[in-house]
Structures are given as C-alpha cells and as structure tokens.
C-alpha cells in the first residue's frame, strides 16, 4: 500500500462549519441486505494547522463514499518512527538496508464499534485531536538518520475488505526561545596561540539559530605573521550518531551549506573578522532518541600558507519559532568579542577587580615599594602571562634554585636562596607558602634577584578567571617580598661590623641597609656608596666577605674617553683626573693589599680589601669621589 501525504487546509468559516456537522447516524439491521460487490470509501486526511510538538494537533478524516456503505468502526492511528541506514540515503530503497524503530503510537477511535452506521453517499468528515509530547523530535530526513511521522486511517467494513490509508505528516519540534547555557568563545588551543602554528577563535551571535535565519559570527586568527592565512572556509555540518551493529556508536557527518570568508591582506594579530551567514531552510532542531542522535556543528577552517591549517568545530542549536510567531521578534544578536577585542575586555575587567591599571595591554600596580607589571609573552612551550615585580634591592644576593625530591629527584621544587643562611630562612618564612602555591597552581618562578622577580602562568591571558587569580597571587607575592625586607638580619660574617657601620651612617648622614652593609651618602644629586662585596655562595654555607666597594653614581653619562679598568697589579695609566690618591692602598689594610678601579658610563668604583671595620676611615676617599662628581657636572655640556 502506497503512502499518501496529508493535506494541510487552513479552515475557512464555511469549511469549519461543514466540518462540524457529522453525517446522520443510521443503524443498520444485524443482518442487512448486502450487494454482491460493495464499494469502499476513499480516505483523505486534512490538518487544521501544522503539527507542533507540545501542542494539540487537529486532524480531519474525510471519507468520500460513492454509494452508501456500512462501517462498523473508524480508527485514526498517529505514529512516529526513527529510521536509519549505515549505508546512507542512496541505499534506503535496497532491501534490508533500512532499520526502523517506533517511538510513539497513539490510536483514537472516530466511530466506535457500538455506534456502527451506514454512511450515505457523499463526503463525511470526522474530527480528532491529539496532544503531542513536547519532547518529541521534529521530522528529519538526513543522510543516515531520519524521523518520520504518519497517520493511518482504518475504516472497518463488515463482510468486505476494510478501507485503509497511510499518510505522511510533518511535525515541527517544540518552539524554543533560548539556548542552553551562556554564550561562549571557542578556541583551537586552550592556552591561546601556540609557539608555532595556526590558531583560531570563534564566537557566535547566538547559540540558538533558526532555519533560514541569519547567524552573526566573529573570528580572530593568531600567529598571522608566520602562518599567512589565505581564507576561511565555513560550513554547517549535520552530525548523525547511530548504534553500531556490534555495540557502541557510529558517527556520520555531511555538509548542509558552505561559505568562503575572504581574509583581507595585512590582517592583524588576533584582529576580529566579523561575518554574517544566511542559514539554509533545511536545518531542523537536533534530537536524541533511542541511542540515535543528530546535532549541528559550525566548522571554521583557516587555511594557512606555511603552517598546518587550524580547524574549529562549534556546536550550534537549531530552534523553531511557533507557526504564529513573527520572524521580526527574533533579532540578530551580536557575537561576543574575540581576539584583541576580547583581550582588552578581559584585561580591563581583571584590572578593575584587582585595583590595577591597564597601560598598552599591560596590567600595572604597586604593593608597598614593589611595582608590578603583567604582560603577555611566549616561551618554547607556548603562550604565557609573565609578571614582573621590581623593588628596591633587598641586598641579600637573592636567587632561585630548583631542588629535586623523591627517590630519583624527579619531583622538582623551586625555592629562593640568599647568601646568608639566616637571611634565606627569613625569606622562606615570609614566602614559603606562596612558593608552595606556585607549584600547586602550575605557575613558574622564572627569575629572582634582589631587585626583580618574574613569575609566569601558562596561557595567553584570554580567560578571565585564571588571569584574575594570577593577578591576585602576584599582588600577594609582591606584598610579601616587599614586607620581608624588615625581617632580614645582617649577614653572619659581617655581624662584628654592624655597630661601627651604624655609627658611621649617623656621622656621615647616610642610609644603611643592614642586609649587606650598604651605606649610601647623597649630596647635590650625586651618591657615594660604601658597601661590602661578598663572594660566591658555597653549598650549605654563608658567602664570605671578598672586598669593600666605594662607588660614585652620577646622573650624567661619563664620557667614554674617561672609562678605565685598572688593578694595582699594573702601573696606573695617565688620566685626566687625579687618580693616585683615589687608588692609594688603605692604611688600615695589610701591606700589599690589592686595589681596583672601574670607571664606566654611570659610575666610578674603587675596590678595597675587606673587611672595612669603620667606613669613617675612608672619609677622604669619599670626598675625592664627590669631587669627581662635581667635576663631571661642570663638564657635562662639552663632553656629550
């Protein structure tokens, strides 16, 4: 029996009125006289309005009788099948290739057996209503998977073959106004652009799209200089999932529509590329039923000239409007910011949350005397966010070391070490928990010295929550390292020198840093420093005193003709400055002690033996350095 298609007739007033009048009921005798050959009514099915899941469907069964005919019952059966074929639609007509599973069947009696009647010659209409399940999928005809609905009309004729007709009907999925979940930005690499290779970001104006509607999207490309992108290929894919014959699932995809989006020459790094797509009318809402699934994907493929292409598959949801709804009620939505625009929004939000400022795509802030700058960077393993912490020198010879733990030392842990063990303990007391967090959070301590530290977080800084957490951690780390200055003891090897150096600081009106006995005296913009010079840090021991340094630091550049590097092992060369007294061996040192001199662009440094018990013993040499500073200020013009 061939299957007919239901006719959709918008009911006019006259049609509605006639449809409401049922034919007169005529009871025939228990054994009515019968003609030798009876006629069967011709069956048709009319739909008052389109069938929509979650709504009540109205059906009109038409029985056209050429002659009067007795009927004992009339039934309407509504059914839905999921059909599939692993060989594809081209093989659906072949025997044994198409499988079918019924997921809904509802029978409604239009004329019950206890109201058997004779239908007079003419047209008779019987009405039926059926509430469709809101979870029912809409009709779909794909390459390997389909959803089919139908209606079977059955008129029972006593003592004669029954009249049957099978109709195909279309069912629309339940209307949806909102997509599940918030809008998202999709990326080809979770950490941002890789060190090498193509990278693409995609955001959609809306996750829920309409058949025949407009989808606005935006794409950003990374590593544009090395990849030289040619074009973007965009396609809508139907992804169909079927049960496999031996268990598991089989997946098939086919393209519904394709577009090519040109890339303008000279497109910038992570520069947003907006575009609009007119979606085909043939798409329908996805579904999942009885182990079968159909979902929609938007595939964005970036063709690169010199690198492997980047491809991104973005899930989209298809929803239908109610047949009575207006298309104008579904405006086009703007996509989320991508690329550089998204970066600005995220970094601005992080700055606002953490009391920082954004300057030239850099986060800047301060905790105490420690200044913070957070920037995007690149390493051999990929993109990373780097935090620079700069502060006045701690004077402890700070460095970072990696220590192995475990049986083979494979578990690595980074810590901070000073030249003096007591100073190391004081720093770890302040920063130990934060160093443990560095390990736990998968951050990295890249560099450490007395006046600068660098921390890093993997990723390109394109996610709000991780970047904000990193910024908060860096601020805590900066506050802790700056606060550790107050608890730093003087080095053990210089402990006998602390009191006379403190007295000298008061006498010379200078500033003394106890952590390395660094005494700074400032006059008229010039600064002279008297400081201890320590040797290399031995393993599990304190660094020894190696020399004493007297240094003049000037603002103006010292002319290159005056630069000099000298040691008392050789004779002092001729120089424009009177240097003999400046480099004379100190009277407090043992005989034969060596003296050194280094003059460069920004300083004049004199190296004397150690230890210098009292800096006031070198008062004359300090005055000579200040005299050189005054002389340089007088020569500043001619020697530039």
C-alpha positions as CSV (number, residue, x, y, z in Angstrom):
1,X,0.0,0.0,0.0
2,X,1.5,3.3,-1.0
3,X,1.7,6.1,1.5
4,X,-0.1,9.4,0.8
5,X,0.7,12.8,2.1
6,X,-1.7,14.7,4.5
7,X,-3.2,17.8,3.0
8,X,-2.9,21.0,5.1
9,X,-6.1,23.1,4.7
10,X,-6.4,26.4,6.6
11,X,-10.0,26.1,7.6
12,X,-12.3,28.9,6.3
13,X,-15.5,29.7,8.1
14,X,-17.7,27.7,5.7
15,X,-15.3,24.7,5.8
16,X,-15.2,24.9,9.6
17,X,-19.0,24.9,9.8
18,X,-19.4,22.0,7.4
19,X,-16.6,20.1,9.2
20,X,-18.5,20.5,12.4
21,X,-21.6,18.7,11.1
22,X,-21.2,15.0,11.3
23,X,-23.4,12.8,9.0
24,X,-26.6,11.4,10.4
25,X,-26.2,8.1,12.3
26,X,-28.1,5.3,10.6
27,X,-28.3,2.0,12.4
28,X,-28.4,-0.9,10.0
29,X,-30.0,-4.3,10.9
30,X,-28.0,-7.0,12.4
31,X,-28.1,-8.8,9.1
32,X,-28.5,-6.1,6.5
33,X,-29.0,-7.0,2.9
34,X,-25.7,-6.7,1.0
35,X,-24.9,-6.1,-2.6
36,X,-22.8,-8.6,-4.3
37,X,-19.9,-6.0,-4.7
38,X,-19.6,-3.3,-2.0
39,X,-17.8,0.0,-2.6
40,X,-15.2,1.3,-0.1
41,X,-14.9,5.0,0.9
42,X,-11.9,7.0,-0.4
43,X,-9.9,8.3,2.6
44,X,-8.2,11.6,2.9
45,X,-6.5,13.4,5.9
46,X,-6.7,17.1,6.5
47,X,-4.7,19.1,9.0
48,X,-6.3,22.2,10.5
49,X,-2.8,23.7,11.3
50,X,0.8,22.5,11.3
51,X,1.7,19.8,13.8
52,X,4.0,21.1,16.6
53,X,5.4,19.1,19.4
54,X,4.0,20.2,22.7
55,X,0.8,21.4,21.1
56,X,-2.6,19.8,20.3
57,X,-2.8,18.6,16.7
58,X,-6.2,18.6,15.0
59,X,-7.0,16.1,12.3
60,X,-9.9,15.8,9.9
61,X,-10.6,12.4,8.3
62,X,-12.5,12.6,5.1
63,X,-14.5,9.6,3.9
64,X,-15.9,10.1,0.4
65,X,-18.5,7.4,-0.3
66,X,-19.6,6.8,-4.0
67,X,-22.5,4.8,-2.6
68,X,-23.9,4.1,0.8
69,X,-21.7,1.8,2.7
70,X,-22.0,0.3,6.2
71,X,-19.0,0.8,8.6
72,X,-18.5,-0.9,11.9
73,X,-15.6,1.3,13.2
74,X,-13.2,4.1,12.1
75,X,-9.8,4.5,13.8
76,X,-7.0,7.0,13.4
77,X,-3.5,6.0,14.5
78,X,-0.7,8.6,14.9
79,X,2.8,7.1,14.9
80,X,6.5,8.2,14.8
81,X,9.5,6.1,13.7
82,X,13.2,6.7,13.9
83,X,14.7,5.2,10.7
84,X,18.4,4.7,9.9
85,X,20.8,3.1,7.5
86,X,24.5,2.6,7.8
87,X,24.9,2.7,4.0
88,X,23.3,6.1,3.6
89,X,20.3,7.5,1.9
90,X,21.2,6.3,-1.5
91,X,20.7,2.7,-0.2
92,X,17.4,3.2,1.6
93,X,15.5,1.6,-1.2
94,X,17.5,-1.6,-1.1
95,X,16.0,-4.5,0.8
96,X,17.4,-5.0,4.3
97,X,19.4,-1.7,4.5
98,X,16.8,0.4,6.3
99,X,16.1,-0.2,10.0
100,X,13.1,1.3,11.8
101,X,12.1,1.7,15.4
102,X,8.8,3.1,16.6
103,X,8.9,5.5,19.5
104,X,5.3,6.8,19.5
105,X,2.0,5.2,18.6
106,X,-1.4,6.6,19.6
107,X,-4.8,5.3,18.3
108,X,-8.0,7.2,18.5
109,X,-11.5,5.9,17.6
110,X,-13.5,8.2,15.4
111,X,-16.5,5.8,15.1
112,X,-16.6,3.2,17.9
113,X,-18.0,-0.3,17.2
114,X,-21.1,0.3,19.4
115,X,-22.0,3.2,17.1
116,X,-21.8,1.3,13.8
117,X,-23.6,3.1,11.0
118,X,-24.3,3.3,7.3
119,X,-22.6,6.2,5.6
120,X,-24.7,7.7,2.9
121,X,-23.2,8.5,-0.5
122,X,-21.2,11.8,-0.3
123,X,-18.4,13.4,1.8
124,X,-18.2,12.7,5.5
125,X,-15.7,14.4,7.9
126,X,-14.6,13.1,11.3
127,X,-12.5,15.2,13.6
128,X,-9.8,14.1,16.1
129,X,-7.4,15.9,18.5
130,X,-4.1,14.7,19.8
131,X,-1.8,16.3,22.3
132,X,1.8,15.8,21.0
133,X,4.6,15.2,23.5
134,X,6.8,18.3,23.8
135,X,9.9,16.1,23.9
136,X,9.2,14.5,20.6
137,X,11.8,15.3,17.9
138,X,10.8,17.2,14.8
139,X,10.7,15.5,11.4
140,X,14.1,15.0,9.9
141,X,15.5,13.4,6.7
142,X,19.3,13.1,6.8
143,X,21.9,11.0,5.0
144,X,21.8,8.1,7.5
145,X,19.1,9.0,10.0
146,X,15.5,10.2,9.8
147,X,12.5,10.9,11.9
148,X,9.2,10.0,10.2
149,X,5.7,10.6,11.4
150,X,2.5,9.2,9.9
151,X,-1.2,8.7,10.3
152,X,-3.1,5.5,9.5
153,X,-6.8,5.8,8.8
154,X,-8.8,2.5,9.1
155,X,-12.4,2.1,8.2
156,X,-13.9,-1.4,9.1
157,X,-16.5,-2.6,6.6
158,X,-18.5,-5.7,7.6
159,X,-18.2,-8.6,5.3
160,X,-15.9,-6.8,3.0
161,X,-12.2,-5.7,2.8
162,X,-11.5,-2.7,5.1
163,X,-10.5,0.7,3.7
164,X,-7.0,1.7,4.9
165,X,-4.9,4.8,4.0
166,X,-1.4,5.6,5.3
167,X,-0.4,9.3,5.3
168,X,3.0,11.0,6.0
169,X,2.8,14.1,8.2
170,X,5.4,16.6,9.2
171,X,5.9,17.6,12.8
172,X,7.8,20.6,14.0
173,X,9.9,20.4,17.1
174,X,8.7,22.4,20.1
175,X,9.5,26.1,19.8
176,X,12.5,27.4,21.7
177,X,13.4,30.9,22.6
178,X,16.7,30.5,24.4
179,X,19.7,28.3,24.0
180,X,21.0,26.2,26.9
181,X,24.0,27.8,28.6
182,X,25.6,31.2,28.2
183,X,27.4,32.4,25.0
184,X,30.9,31.2,24.6
185,X,34.1,31.9,22.8
186,X,35.7,28.8,21.2
187,X,39.4,28.5,20.6
188,X,41.5,26.0,18.7
189,X,44.1,25.9,21.5
190,X,43.1,26.3,25.1
191,X,46.2,28.2,26.1
192,X,46.0,30.8,23.3
193,X,48.2,31.0,20.2
194,X,50.9,28.2,20.3
195,X,54.5,29.0,19.9
196,X,54.2,27.9,16.3
197,X,51.2,27.0,14.1
198,X,47.8,28.3,13.2
199,X,45.3,29.5,15.8
200,X,41.6,30.5,15.5
201,X,39.0,31.9,17.8
202,X,35.2,31.9,17.1
203,X,32.3,33.5,18.8
204,X,28.6,33.3,17.7
205,X,26.0,36.0,18.0
206,X,23.6,33.3,19.3
207,X,23.9,29.7,20.1
208,X,20.2,29.1,19.1
209,X,19.7,29.7,15.4
210,X,16.6,29.5,13.1
211,X,16.1,27.7,9.8
212,X,16.6,30.4,7.2
213,X,17.8,32.9,9.8
214,X,20.9,34.9,9.9
215,X,23.9,34.0,12.1
216,X,26.4,36.6,13.0
217,X,29.9,35.4,14.0
218,X,33.3,36.7,14.5
219,X,36.7,35.0,14.0
220,X,40.2,36.0,15.2
221,X,43.4,34.4,13.9
222,X,46.7,34.1,15.8
223,X,50.3,33.9,14.6
224,X,49.3,35.7,11.4
225,X,52.9,36.7,10.6
226,X,54.2,33.2,10.4
227,X,51.0,31.5,9.0
228,X,49.9,33.9,6.2
229,X,46.3,32.9,6.2
230,X,44.6,32.7,2.8
231,X,40.9,32.3,3.6
232,X,38.3,31.0,6.0
233,X,36.1,28.0,5.0
234,X,32.8,27.9,7.0
235,X,30.3,25.0,6.8
236,X,27.3,23.8,8.6
237,X,27.5,20.1,9.4
238,X,24.8,17.6,10.4
239,X,26.4,15.1,12.8
240,X,24.4,11.8,13.0
241,X,25.1,9.1,15.5
242,X,23.7,5.6,15.1
243,X,24.0,2.4,17.1
244,X,26.7,0.1,15.8
245,X,25.7,-3.5,14.9
246,X,28.1,-5.0,17.5
247,X,27.7,-2.3,20.2
248,X,28.9,1.2,20.6
249,X,28.1,4.0,18.1
250,X,28.9,5.0,14.6
251,X,29.2,8.7,13.6
252,X,28.4,10.3,10.2
253,X,28.7,13.9,9.1
254,X,27.5,15.7,6.0
255,X,27.6,19.3,5.0
256,X,24.4,21.3,4.6
257,X,25.9,24.6,3.4
258,X,29.3,26.1,2.8
259,X,30.7,29.6,2.6
260,X,34.1,31.1,1.9
261,X,35.1,34.2,4.0
262,X,37.9,36.2,2.5
263,X,40.8,37.4,4.7
264,X,41.9,41.0,4.0
265,X,45.6,41.5,3.3
266,X,47.5,42.7,6.4
267,X,45.0,41.4,8.9
268,X,46.5,42.0,12.4
269,X,47.3,39.6,15.2
270,X,44.0,38.4,16.8
271,X,42.1,41.1,14.8
272,X,38.4,40.3,14.8
273,X,36.9,39.3,11.4
274,X,33.1,39.6,11.6
275,X,30.8,38.0,9.1
276,X,27.1,37.0,8.6
277,X,25.7,33.7,7.4
278,X,22.2,33.1,5.9
279,X,21.4,29.7,7.1
280,X,19.5,27.2,4.9
281,X,15.9,26.5,5.4
282,X,16.5,22.7,5.5
283,X,18.0,22.6,9.0
284,X,15.9,21.3,11.9
285,X,16.3,21.0,15.6
286,X,18.7,18.3,16.8
287,X,17.5,15.4,18.8
288,X,18.5,12.3,20.8
289,X,16.2,9.3,21.0
290,X,16.7,5.5,21.4
291,X,20.5,5.8,21.1
292,X,20.2,7.9,17.9
293,X,21.4,11.5,17.9
294,X,21.5,14.4,15.4
295,X,23.3,17.6,16.3
296,X,24.6,20.6,14.4
297,X,28.1,21.9,14.1
298,X,29.6,25.1,12.6
299,X,33.0,24.2,11.2
300,X,35.5,27.0,10.7
301,X,38.6,26.1,8.8
302,X,41.5,28.6,8.5
303,X,43.8,27.9,5.5
304,X,47.4,28.8,6.2
305,X,50.2,29.1,3.6
306,X,53.2,28.0,5.6
307,X,51.7,26.1,8.6
308,X,49.2,23.3,9.2
309,X,45.6,24.6,8.9
310,X,43.6,25.3,12.0
311,X,40.1,23.9,12.3
312,X,37.4,24.5,14.9
313,X,34.0,22.8,15.3
314,X,31.5,24.8,17.2
315,X,28.2,23.3,18.4
316,X,25.0,25.2,17.4
317,X,21.4,24.6,18.4
318,X,18.6,24.9,16.0
319,X,15.2,26.1,17.3
320,X,11.9,26.8,15.5
321,X,9.5,29.6,16.1
322,X,5.9,28.9,16.7
323,X,3.9,29.0,13.4
324,X,2.0,32.0,14.7
325,X,5.2,33.9,15.8
326,X,6.7,36.8,13.8
327,X,10.2,36.5,12.4
328,X,10.8,40.1,13.4
329,X,10.6,39.1,17.0
330,X,13.9,37.2,16.7
331,X,16.5,39.9,16.1
332,X,20.1,39.3,15.1
333,X,22.4,39.1,18.1
334,X,26.0,40.4,18.2
335,X,28.7,37.8,18.8
336,X,31.0,38.0,21.8
337,X,34.3,39.8,21.4
338,X,37.1,37.7,20.1
339,X,40.9,38.1,19.7
340,X,42.3,41.5,20.5
341,X,38.8,42.9,21.5
342,X,38.3,40.0,23.9
343,X,41.8,40.5,25.3
344,X,41.1,44.2,26.1
345,X,37.8,43.4,27.8
346,X,39.3,40.6,29.9
347,X,42.3,42.6,31.0
348,X,40.2,45.6,31.8
349,X,37.9,43.5,33.9
350,X,40.9,42.0,35.8
351,X,42.4,45.4,36.4
352,X,39.0,46.6,37.8
353,X,38.7,43.6,40.1
354,X,42.3,43.9,41.5
355,X,42.8,47.7,41.7
356,X,45.3,47.7,38.8
357,X,45.6,49.9,35.7
358,X,45.8,48.9,32.0
359,X,48.5,50.6,30.0
360,X,49.4,49.4,26.5
361,X,47.9,45.9,27.1
362,X,49.9,45.7,30.4
363,X,48.5,45.4,33.9
364,X,50.3,47.7,36.4
365,X,50.0,48.1,40.1
366,X,52.0,48.5,43.3
367,X,52.2,47.0,46.7
368,X,54.3,48.9,49.1
369,X,57.6,49.7,47.3
370,X,57.1,46.8,45.0
371,X,55.9,47.6,41.4
372,X,54.1,45.1,39.3
373,X,53.7,44.7,35.6
374,X,51.8,41.8,34.0
375,X,52.3,41.2,30.2
376,X,51.7,38.5,27.6
377,X,54.7,36.6,26.5
378,X,55.8,33.5,24.6
379,X,58.0,30.6,25.6
380,X,59.3,27.5,23.9
381,X,56.2,25.6,25.2
382,X,53.7,28.2,24.1
383,X,52.0,31.4,25.3
384,X,52.3,32.5,28.8
385,X,51.5,35.5,31.0
386,X,54.5,37.0,32.8
387,X,54.5,39.1,35.9
388,X,57.5,41.4,36.6
389,X,58.0,42.5,40.2
390,X,60.6,45.3,40.7
391,X,61.5,46.7,44.1
392,X,64.4,48.4,45.9
393,X,67.2,45.9,46.3
394,X,67.0,43.5,49.2
395,X,70.8,43.2,49.3
396,X,70.8,39.5,50.1
397,X,72.1,38.1,46.8
398,X,68.7,36.6,46.1
399,X,68.5,33.8,43.5
400,X,66.1,30.9,42.8
401,X,67.2,27.3,42.7
402,X,65.4,24.1,41.7
403,X,65.6,21.3,44.2
404,X,64.8,17.7,43.4
405,X,62.7,15.5,45.7
406,X,61.7,11.8,45.7
407,X,63.6,8.6,45.1
408,X,65.2,9.8,41.9
409,X,64.9,13.5,42.4
410,X,62.3,13.8,39.7
411,X,59.9,15.9,41.7
412,X,61.2,19.4,41.3
413,X,60.5,22.3,43.6
414,X,61.7,25.9,43.2
415,X,62.8,27.9,46.2
416,X,64.6,31.2,47.0
417,X,68.1,31.3,48.4
418,X,70.1,34.2,49.9
419,X,73.9,34.5,50.5
420,X,73.4,34.0,54.2
421,X,71.5,31.1,55.7
422,X,69.7,33.2,58.3
423,X,68.6,35.5,55.5
424,X,67.3,32.5,53.5
425,X,65.3,31.4,56.5
426,X,63.8,34.8,56.9
427,X,62.7,34.9,53.3
428,X,61.3,31.4,53.3
429,X,59.3,32.3,56.5
430,X,57.6,35.0,54.5
431,X,57.3,33.4,51.1
432,X,57.4,29.7,51.8
433,X,53.6,29.2,51.5
434,X,53.5,31.3,48.3
435,X,56.3,29.2,46.8
436,X,54.2,26.1,47.5
437,X,51.3,27.8,45.7
438,X,53.5,28.4,42.7
439,X,53.9,24.7,42.4
440,X,50.3,23.8,43.2
441,X,48.9,26.3,40.7
442,X,51.2,25.3,37.9
443,X,52.8,28.7,37.9
444,X,56.6,29.2,37.4
445,X,59.2,31.3,39.1
446,X,61.4,32.3,36.1
447,X,63.9,34.6,37.7
448,X,64.8,36.1,41.0
449,X,67.4,38.7,42.2
450,X,67.5,41.3,44.8
451,X,65.5,43.9,42.9
452,X,63.5,41.9,40.4
453,X,61.4,38.7,40.2
454,X,59.5,37.1,37.4
455,X,56.5,34.8,37.7
456,X,54.7,33.1,34.8
457,X,51.3,31.5,34.2
458,X,50.7,29.2,31.2
459,X,48.2,30.5,28.6
460,X,47.6,33.6,26.6
461,X,45.6,35.5,29.2
462,X,42.4,35.1,27.3
463,X,40.4,33.7,30.2
464,X,39.0,36.0,32.9
465,X,39.1,33.7,35.9
466,X,42.6,32.3,35.6
467,X,44.1,35.7,34.7
468,X,42.4,37.3,37.7
469,X,43.6,34.6,40.0
470,X,47.1,35.0,38.8
471,X,47.0,38.8,39.2
472,X,45.8,38.4,42.8
473,X,48.6,35.9,43.5
474,X,51.2,38.2,42.1
475,X,49.9,41.1,44.3
476,X,50.2,38.9,47.4
477,X,53.7,37.7,46.3
478,X,54.8,41.3,45.8
479,X,53.5,42.4,49.1
480,X,55.2,39.5,50.9
481,X,58.6,40.0,49.3
482,X,58.5,43.7,50.0
483,X,57.5,43.1,53.6
484,X,60.3,40.6,54.1
485,X,62.8,43.5,54.0
486,X,62.1,44.4,57.6
487,X,62.9,41.0,58.9
488,X,66.2,40.4,57.1
489,X,69.1,40.1,59.6
490,X,72.7,41.3,58.7
491,X,74.9,38.5,57.3
492,X,76.6,36.5,60.0
493,X,80.1,37.1,58.5
494,X,79.6,40.9,58.9
495,X,78.0,40.8,62.3
496,X,81.1,42.4,64.1
497,X,80.9,45.3,61.7
498,X,77.2,46.3,62.2
499,X,77.7,48.7,65.2
500,X,80.6,50.8,63.7
501,X,78.8,50.9,60.4
502,X,75.6,52.2,62.1
503,X,77.7,54.9,63.9
504,X,79.3,55.9,60.6
505,X,75.8,56.1,58.9
506,X,74.8,58.6,61.6
507,X,78.1,60.6,61.4
508,X,78.0,60.8,57.5
509,X,74.2,61.3,57.4
510,X,73.8,58.3,55.2
511,X,71.3,55.4,54.8
512,X,72.5,52.0,55.9
513,X,71.0,48.7,54.6
514,X,71.9,46.1,57.1
515,X,71.2,43.1,54.9
516,X,74.5,43.6,53.1
517,X,76.0,46.6,54.9
518,X,75.4,49.1,52.1
519,X,75.9,52.7,53.2
520,X,74.6,55.4,50.8
521,X,75.6,59.1,51.1
522,X,73.8,61.6,48.9
523,X,75.0,65.2,48.1
524,X,73.8,67.6,45.4
525,X,72.3,64.8,43.3
526,X,75.4,62.6,43.4
527,X,75.5,59.4,45.5
528,X,78.5,57.6,47.1
529,X,78.1,54.1,48.3
530,X,80.3,52.2,50.7
531,X,79.4,48.5,50.7
532,X,80.7,45.1,51.4
533,X,81.3,42.8,48.4
534,X,80.5,39.1,49.1
535,X,81.9,36.1,47.3
536,X,80.0,33.2,45.6
537,X,77.5,31.3,47.7
538,X,79.0,28.0,48.7
539,X,76.9,24.9,49.1
540,X,75.1,25.0,52.5
541,X,77.3,27.8,53.9
542,X,77.4,31.5,54.1
543,X,79.1,33.6,51.4
544,X,82.4,35.1,52.5
545,X,83.4,38.8,52.5
546,X,85.5,39.4,49.4
547,X,86.1,43.2,49.1
548,X,84.9,46.6,50.0
549,X,83.4,48.8,47.3
550,X,83.3,52.6,47.2
551,X,81.1,53.8,44.3
552,X,80.2,57.2,42.9
553,X,76.9,57.1,41.0
554,X,76.1,60.0,38.7
555,X,73.1,61.1,36.6
556,X,75.1,62.4,33.7
557,X,76.9,59.9,31.4
558,X,80.7,59.8,31.9
559,X,82.5,60.4,28.6
560,X,83.9,57.2,27.1
561,X,87.5,58.7,26.9
562,X,87.5,58.6,30.7
563,X,86.5,55.0,31.0
564,X,89.1,52.8,32.7
565,X,89.5,49.4,34.2
566,X,92.6,49.1,36.4
567,X,94.2,46.8,39.1
568,X,97.1,47.5,41.4
569,X,99.0,44.7,39.7
570,X,99.9,47.1,36.9
571,X,101.0,50.8,36.9
572,X,98.4,53.4,36.9
573,X,98.0,54.9,33.4
574,X,97.8,58.6,32.7
575,X,94.3,60.1,33.1
576,X,92.6,63.5,33.1
577,X,91.6,63.0,36.7
578,X,94.0,62.9,39.6
579,X,93.6,59.2,40.5
580,X,96.7,58.5,42.5
581,X,95.2,59.4,45.9
582,X,91.9,57.7,45.0
583,X,93.5,54.3,44.4
584,X,96.2,54.6,47.1
585,X,96.3,51.4,49.3
586,X,94.4,52.0,52.6
587,X,96.4,52.4,55.8
588,X,94.2,50.0,57.7
589,X,94.8,47.1,55.3
590,X,97.7,44.7,55.4
591,X,100.7,45.5,53.3
592,X,100.4,44.5,49.7
593,X,96.7,44.5,49.6
594,X,95.3,45.0,46.2
595,X,93.2,47.9,45.0
596,X,91.0,48.1,41.9
597,X,89.3,50.9,39.8
598,X,86.5,50.7,37.3
599,X,85.1,53.8,35.5
600,X,82.2,53.3,33.2
601,X,79.3,55.4,31.8
602,X,77.4,55.7,35.1
603,X,79.8,55.1,38.0
604,X,83.3,55.3,39.4
605,X,84.0,52.2,41.6
606,X,87.0,51.7,43.8
607,X,87.6,48.2,45.3
608,X,89.5,47.9,48.6
609,X,90.3,44.9,50.8
610,X,87.8,43.5,53.3
611,X,86.8,43.9,56.0
612,X,86.4,47.6,56.4
613,X,85.7,47.9,60.1
614,X,84.7,51.6,60.2
615,X,83.6,53.4,57.0
616,X,84.8,56.7,58.5
617,X,88.4,55.5,57.9
618,X,87.7,56.2,54.2
619,X,86.3,59.7,54.6
620,X,89.0,61.3,52.5
621,X,88.4,58.8,49.6
622,X,84.6,59.6,49.8
623,X,85.4,63.3,49.5
624,X,87.5,62.6,46.4
625,X,84.6,60.7,44.8
626,X,82.3,63.6,45.4
627,X,84.9,66.0,43.9
628,X,84.9,63.9,40.7
629,X,81.1,64.2,40.7
630,X,81.3,68.0,40.9
631,X,83.9,68.0,38.1
632,X,81.6,65.8,35.9
633,X,78.7,68.2,36.3
634,X,80.9,71.0,35.2
635,X,82.0,69.0,32.1
636,X,78.5,67.8,31.2
637,X,78.0,70.1,28.3
638,X,81.3,69.8,26.3
639,X,81.6,66.0,26.6
640,X,78.2,64.9,25.4
